[in-house]
Amino acid sequence: MKPLSPETLHDDPRYELLLVIRHDELMPFLEEYLFSRHPVMRFFWFLNVSLLAALIIFAIVDTGKGIISWGTLLWQFATGLFLLLTVGIVLHEAIHAMAYKLCGAPRVSFGVNWRWFYFYAIADRFVMGRRRFFFVALAPFVVITLTTLVALFNTGVETRWMLWSVLLFHTGACAGDIAILTFYLNYRRFPDLLTYDDRTEGKSYFFLKRSDH
């Protein structure tokens, strides 16, 4: 089946324009969903708080037993944060890009908003439905989380605390991806919610597929 084009979404009466978001104004849109009462968003924040609480308990236990000193633990924790803010950001967006490519996107590019310090990958004029979007949105969270958890149980105590740091801060950094996923879930009663990015315009378009056609 021939892929949908942006022109089809705009011209075909089966599709209704729902929302247009500028890439440099993404944060106001995200804020509406980051603190929503949706079960998925609530679970995400519960997961983050639980992870932080568990790490505090583990830190007290490890230092109390003399397995690691507070100085070394905090140094490794800071190292993990540094790695996330450098290598981790590149890896996160690269996984988004790879997921786009696996979905069939011919062109993928990257952007950054220094004011709000967020990074993003876009697939220029590539139309995606709900399932593909979920795959692209969740790919970095799943890949990096699973990889870090496997490494945690196969390394020494000092490196382990660096990995705990990566896990904690990367999980929190996925809030934007989960927020947009929550936005999609709010429209799950519709047959599909389709989107495409326009790199030249610096915008993302969202269309509902109407159930009455």
C-alpha positions as CSV (number, residue, x, y, z in Angstrom):
1,M,0.0,0.0,0.0
2,K,1.3,3.4,-1.0
3,P,2.3,5.6,2.1
4,L,0.1,8.5,2.9
5,S,1.4,11.9,1.9
6,P,1.0,15.2,3.7
7,E,-1.1,16.4,0.8
8,T,-3.5,13.5,1.3
9,L,-4.0,14.5,4.9
10,H,-4.8,18.1,4.0
11,D,-7.0,17.4,1.1
12,D,-8.9,14.1,1.9
13,P,-12.1,14.7,4.0
14,R,-11.5,11.5,5.9
15,Y,-8.8,13.4,7.8
16,E,-9.3,16.4,10.2
17,L,-6.5,18.7,11.2
18,L,-6.3,18.6,15.0
19,L,-3.2,20.5,16.0
20,V,-0.1,22.2,14.6
21,I,2.9,22.6,16.9
22,R,6.0,24.7,16.2
23,H,9.2,22.8,17.0
24,D,10.5,25.9,18.9
25,E,7.3,26.1,21.0
26,L,7.0,22.5,22.1
27,M,7.3,23.1,25.8
28,P,4.0,24.8,26.4
29,F,2.3,21.9,24.6
30,L,4.2,19.3,26.7
31,E,3.4,21.1,30.0
32,E,-0.3,20.4,29.5
33,Y,0.4,16.6,29.5
34,L,3.4,16.4,31.8
35,F,1.3,17.1,34.8
36,S,-2.0,15.6,33.6
37,R,-4.0,13.1,35.6
38,H,-3.8,10.5,32.9
39,P,-2.9,7.0,34.3
40,V,0.1,6.6,32.1
41,M,1.6,9.9,33.1
42,R,0.8,9.2,36.8
43,F,2.5,5.9,36.5
44,F,5.5,7.4,34.9
45,W,6.0,9.9,37.7
46,F,5.4,7.2,40.3
47,L,8.1,5.2,38.6
48,N,10.6,8.1,38.8
49,V,9.8,8.8,42.5
50,S,10.1,5.1,43.3
51,L,13.4,4.8,41.5
52,L,14.8,7.8,43.4
53,A,13.6,6.5,46.8
54,A,15.1,3.1,46.0
55,L,18.5,4.7,45.1
56,I,18.5,6.7,48.4
57,I,17.9,3.5,50.3
58,F,20.6,1.6,48.4
59,A,23.0,4.4,48.9
60,I,22.5,4.4,52.7
61,V,22.9,0.6,52.8
62,D,26.0,0.5,50.6
63,T,27.8,3.4,52.5
64,G,26.6,2.0,55.9
65,K,28.2,-1.4,55.1
66,G,31.4,0.3,53.9
67,I,31.0,-1.0,50.4
68,I,31.5,2.4,49.0
69,S,32.2,5.9,50.5
70,W,29.8,8.8,50.1
71,G,32.5,10.7,48.2
72,T,33.1,7.9,45.6
73,L,29.3,7.3,45.3
74,L,28.6,11.0,44.6
75,W,31.5,11.2,42.2
76,Q,30.2,8.2,40.2
77,F,26.7,9.6,40.3
78,A,27.9,12.9,38.9
79,T,29.9,11.0,36.2
80,G,26.7,9.2,35.2
81,L,24.9,12.6,34.8
82,F,27.7,14.0,32.7
83,L,27.6,10.9,30.4
84,L,23.9,11.3,30.0
85,L,24.2,15.0,29.1
86,T,26.8,14.2,26.5
87,V,26.8,10.7,25.1
88,G,23.3,9.9,26.4
89,I,21.6,12.7,24.5
90,V,23.3,11.7,21.2
91,L,22.4,8.1,21.8
92,H,18.8,8.8,22.7
93,E,18.1,10.8,19.6
94,A,20.1,8.3,17.5
95,I,17.7,5.6,18.7
96,H,14.7,7.8,17.7
97,A,16.3,8.2,14.3
98,M,16.9,4.5,13.9
99,A,13.3,3.8,14.9
100,Y,12.1,6.3,12.2
101,K,14.2,4.5,9.7
102,L,12.8,1.2,10.6
103,C,9.4,2.6,10.1
104,G,10.4,3.6,6.6
105,A,11.2,7.3,7.0
106,P,13.5,8.4,4.1
107,R,14.9,11.5,5.8
108,V,15.6,12.1,9.5
109,S,17.1,15.3,11.0
110,F,17.7,16.7,14.5
111,G,17.0,19.9,16.3
112,V,17.6,21.6,19.7
113,N,15.9,24.3,21.7
114,W,18.6,25.8,24.0
115,R,16.1,28.0,25.8
116,W,14.3,24.9,27.3
117,F,17.2,22.5,26.7
118,Y,15.4,19.8,24.7
119,F,16.5,17.9,21.7
120,Y,14.4,16.2,19.1
121,A,14.5,14.0,15.9
122,I,12.1,14.6,13.1
123,A,11.3,12.7,9.9
124,D,10.6,15.4,7.2
125,R,7.1,14.9,5.6
126,F,6.9,11.3,6.7
127,V,3.3,10.4,7.7
128,M,3.0,8.1,10.7
129,G,0.0,6.5,12.4
130,R,-0.5,5.7,16.1
131,R,1.4,2.4,16.2
132,R,4.5,3.7,14.5
133,F,4.5,6.8,16.6
134,F,4.4,4.7,19.8
135,F,7.4,2.7,18.5
136,V,9.5,5.8,17.7
137,A,8.5,7.5,21.0
138,L,9.3,4.6,23.3
139,A,12.3,3.1,21.5
140,P,15.0,5.1,23.5
141,F,13.3,4.5,26.8
142,V,13.1,0.7,26.2
143,V,16.5,0.2,24.7
144,I,18.5,2.4,27.1
145,T,16.6,1.2,30.2
146,L,17.0,-2.5,29.4
147,T,20.7,-2.1,28.4
148,T,21.5,-0.2,31.6
149,L,19.7,-2.8,33.8
150,V,21.6,-5.6,32.2
151,A,24.9,-3.7,32.8
152,L,24.0,-3.0,36.4
153,F,24.1,-6.6,37.3
154,N,27.4,-7.3,35.5
155,T,29.7,-4.6,36.8
156,G,31.5,-3.5,40.0
157,V,30.0,-1.3,42.7
158,E,31.5,2.0,41.6
159,T,30.5,1.6,38.0
160,R,27.1,0.4,39.2
161,W,26.4,3.8,40.8
162,M,27.3,5.6,37.6
163,L,24.8,3.4,35.8
164,W,22.2,4.0,38.5
165,S,22.6,7.7,37.8
166,V,22.2,7.2,34.0
167,L,19.1,5.1,34.6
168,L,17.5,7.7,37.0
169,F,18.2,10.8,34.9
170,H,17.4,9.2,31.6
171,T,14.1,7.9,32.9
172,G,13.2,11.4,33.9
173,A,14.5,12.8,30.6
174,C,11.9,10.6,28.8
175,A,9.1,12.7,30.2
176,G,8.6,14.5,26.9
177,D,8.2,11.3,25.0
178,I,5.7,9.9,27.5
179,A,3.8,13.2,27.5
180,I,3.3,13.1,23.7
181,L,2.3,9.4,24.0
182,T,-0.3,10.5,26.6
183,F,-1.6,13.1,24.1
184,Y,-2.1,10.2,21.6
185,L,-3.9,8.1,24.2
186,N,-6.4,10.9,24.8
187,Y,-7.6,10.3,21.2
188,R,-7.6,6.5,21.2
189,R,-11.4,6.4,20.5
190,F,-10.6,7.6,17.0
191,P,-9.5,5.1,14.3
192,D,-6.1,6.7,14.1
193,L,-4.1,9.9,14.9
194,L,-1.6,10.7,12.2
195,T,1.3,13.1,12.2
196,Y,4.1,14.4,10.0
197,D,6.9,16.9,10.5
198,D,7.7,19.7,8.2
199,R,11.4,20.6,8.6
200,T,11.2,23.8,6.4
201,E,8.2,25.2,8.3
202,G,9.6,24.0,11.7
203,K,6.2,22.5,12.5
204,S,4.5,19.1,13.3
205,Y,0.9,18.4,12.1
206,F,-1.5,16.1,13.7
207,F,-4.6,14.8,12.0
208,L,-7.5,12.6,13.2
209,K,-8.9,10.0,11.0
210,R,-12.7,10.4,11.2
211,S,-14.8,7.4,12.0
212,D,-17.7,8.6,9.9
213,H,-15.9,8.0,6.6
